[in-house]
Amino acid sequence: MRNNDEADLPIKAVQAWVDSKGHLYPTKEAALYVEIERLLGHVGTGESLAPGIARVLVEKRDRLMPLLKAFGAASEVIEAIPLAQATE
């Protein structure tokens, strides 16, 4: 129950998401984008492409995750062969 002092405050409690550096974001997607951007680092010359890449990775994650899982499994089992043999 609120007391009279709380009713006069111009602030309110909200749900927010926190990244690994302690910064608050209004959505979990926004916090995730920043974490991925940080992982990628600066991409490209001039303004970084990392923010756009982070958003594409999140948007296409349902298609990317199976590929990454298959890549991990394949790299443990398949031995590399010389390129000349692969094109025969």
Sequence and secondary structure as in RCSB ss.txt:
>XXXX:A:sequence
MRNNDEADLPIKAVQAWVDSKGHLYPTKEAALYVEIERLLGHVGTGESLAPGIARVLVEKRDRLMPLLKAFGAAS
EVIEAIPLAQATE
>XXXX:A:secstr
   HHHHT S      EE TTS EESSHHHHHHHHHHHHH   SSSS SHHHHHHHHHHTHHHHHHHHHHHHHHH
HH     HHHHT 
